């Protein structure tokens, strides 16, 4: 192959396998994670596909606090990880305020916790694995930023949508090896 592109003749041995063949081989050998093991594999740092927190609002007033809460959560580094990357926090793209539907969406996303905003200053946290809901926490949930951009030249448009796109970020490859790029894209 090197010779085809003008290089010297280099003897080599190669091997290639597609992802479908690889998954069938792993499944046949019992090495493909299933259930909780699969979730753990997808949740491994530094690029978790499983949200740590899914933020929902119980009413329109509380919905105004979502951008600030998401910002704060994304800037919060998990005490369990030393990667320096913030928590994986997301919100629903749906405009509904039906908390039950939003919690189902959080469960379908395999989020660890749901943060239910009841007002801009009050929230409760529900552990989606155990179903335990911790009492309402009084908080300055957002440190006053409430979705305000850090730079005055940045304008944030928050538009509800019926869909979303998930893109994997390989944190060992440019440009995603820069923590600031990852945080900007979250």
C-alpha positions in Angstrom: 0.0 0.0 0.0 2.8 2.4 0.8 4.3 1.6 -2.6 1.1 2.6 -4.3 1.4 6.1 -2.9 5.1 6.6 -4.0 6.8 5.1 -1.0 9.2 2.2 -0.8 8.1 -1.4 -1.1 7.3 -2.4 2.5 6.3 -6.0 3.2 3.4 -6.3 5.8 0.6 -8.4 7.0 -2.8 -6.8 7.6 -6.2 -7.7 8.9 -9.5 -5.8 8.9 -12.9 -6.5 10.4 -16.2 -4.5 10.2 -18.1 -3.5 13.3 -21.0 -5.9 12.6 -18.6 -8.9 12.4 -16.8 -7.7 15.5 -20.1 -7.3 17.4 -21.2 -10.8 16.3 -17.9 -12.3 17.4 -18.0 -10.6 20.8 -21.6 -11.7 21.3 -20.7 -15.3 20.3 -17.9 -15.3 22.9 -20.1 -13.7 25.6 -17.9 -10.6 25.7 -20.4 -8.1 24.6 -21.8 -6.2 27.6 -25.5 -6.4 28.2 -27.9 -4.5 30.5 -26.2 -2.8 33.5 -22.8 -3.8 32.2 -23.5 -2.1 28.9 -24.6 1.1 30.7 -21.4 1.0 32.8 -19.3 0.6 29.6 -21.1 3.6 28.0 -20.6 5.6 31.1 -16.9 5.2 31.3 -15.0 8.5 31.5 -13.9 10.7 29.8 -16.9 10.7 27.3 -20.0 9.3 28.9 -22.9 8.7 26.6 -25.1 8.3 29.7 -26.3 11.6 31.2 -25.4 12.1 34.9 -28.4 14.5 35.2 -31.5 15.2 33.2 -33.0 18.5 34.0 -36.8 19.0 33.7 -39.1 21.9 34.6 -42.5 21.5 36.2 -43.7 24.8 34.9 -42.9 27.7 32.6 -41.4 29.8 35.4 -39.0 27.0 36.4 -38.1 26.4 32.7 -36.4 29.8 32.6 -33.8 28.5 35.1 -32.9 25.4 33.0 -30.0 27.0 31.0 -28.3 28.3 34.1 -28.7 25.0 36.0 -27.3 23.1 33.0 -24.4 25.4 32.8 -23.6 24.9 36.5 -23.9 21.2 36.3 -21.7 21.0 33.3 -19.1 23.1 35.1 -19.3 20.8 38.1 -16.6 18.1 38.1 -17.7 14.7 39.6 -15.9 13.9 42.8 -15.5 10.4 41.5 -13.6 11.3 38.3 -10.3 13.0 38.0 -10.8 13.9 34.3 -11.6 17.5 35.0 -14.6 17.2 32.7 -18.0 18.5 34.0 -21.0 16.4 34.5 -23.0 15.2 31.5 -26.2 17.1 32.0 -29.0 17.5 29.4 -32.6 18.6 29.1 -35.5 17.6 27.0 -36.1 19.1 23.6 -39.8 18.7 24.2 -41.9 21.7 25.1 -44.2 19.7 27.4 -44.3 20.4 31.2 -45.8 17.0 31.9 -43.2 15.8 34.5 -44.2 12.2 34.1 -43.5 12.2 30.4 -40.2 14.1 31.0 -39.1 11.6 33.6 -39.9 8.7 31.1 -37.6 10.5 28.6 -34.9 10.8 31.3 -35.2 7.1 32.0 -35.1 6.3 28.2 -31.8 8.3 28.1 -30.5 6.1 31.0 -29.8 9.2 33.1 -28.6 8.6 36.6 -30.6 11.4 38.2 -33.5 13.7 37.2 -33.4 17.3 38.5 -37.0 18.5 38.7 -37.1 22.3 38.9 -40.3 23.4 40.7 -39.3 27.1 40.6 -36.2 29.0 39.8 -35.0 28.5 43.4 -36.4 25.1 44.3 -35.7 21.6 42.9 -35.8 18.0 43.9 -33.5 15.3 42.8 -34.7 11.8 41.8 -32.4 8.8 41.6 -33.7 7.1 38.5 -32.2 3.7 39.4 -33.8 3.4 42.9 -36.7 5.7 42.4 -35.8 7.6 45.6 -36.6 11.3 45.4 -34.7 13.5 47.8 -36.6 16.3 49.4 -36.8 19.7 47.8 -33.5 21.4 48.0 -33.4 25.1 48.5 -30.7 26.4 46.3 -29.4 29.2 44.3 -29.5 26.6 41.5 -27.7 28.9 39.1 -25.0 31.1 40.4 -26.9 34.1 39.0 -25.9 33.3 35.4 -29.4 31.9 34.6 -28.3 31.2 31.1 -26.5 34.5 30.6 -23.6 34.2 28.2 -20.1 34.6 29.7 -19.2 36.9 26.8 -21.6 39.7 25.8 -20.9 38.9 22.1 -22.5 35.4 22.6 -26.3 35.2 22.1 -28.1 32.1 23.3 -31.3 31.1 21.5 -33.3 28.5 23.5 -35.8 27.0 21.0 -37.8 23.8 21.9 -37.5 21.1 19.3 -39.1 17.7 18.6 -35.7 16.1 18.0 -32.1 16.1 18.9 -28.8 14.8 17.5 -26.2 13.0 19.6 -22.6 13.0 18.3 -19.9 11.0 20.0 -16.7 12.9 20.9 -13.5 10.9 20.9 -11.6 12.7 23.6 -8.2 11.5 22.5 -8.5 13.1 19.1 -8.5 16.7 18.0 -10.4 18.9 18.5 -12.2 17.0 21.2 -9.0 16.4 23.2 -9.4 20.1 24.4 -11.7 20.2 27.4 -12.9 23.7 26.5 -14.2 22.4 23.1 -16.0 19.6 24.8 -17.6 22.0 27.3 -18.6 24.4 24.6 -20.3 21.6 22.6 -22.2 20.3 25.6 
